[in-house]
Amino acid sequence: MSEKIRFQIESLQRTKIIMAVEAVAVNTSVMLGIYLVNRFFDETLLTTILILIGGLFGIVYALYASLGNAKRHVEIRKLEKMLD
């Protein structure tokens, strides 16, 4: 039973790391996209909307990843208490 719990803990920890890396990658991509749109396109309503949508997507994904990781953290703590 303890091996199964340890496996679950390790799996949740790996998933937390993956989600954090994905959030960083998504936000880096969004920031790069915003920079490129500002650099190479004239400021029009379309580019402003693209920048706004990209920024909102980055924020929403970061919140999604953070809340998911918080949920996993609680689950890890619960499993660690079961292990003791």
Secondary structure, DSSP 4 states (H G I P E B T S, - for coil): -HHHHHHHHHHHHHHHHHHHHHHHHHHHHHHHHHHHHHHHS---HHHHHHHHHHHHHHHHHHHHHHHHHHHHHHHHHHHHHHH-
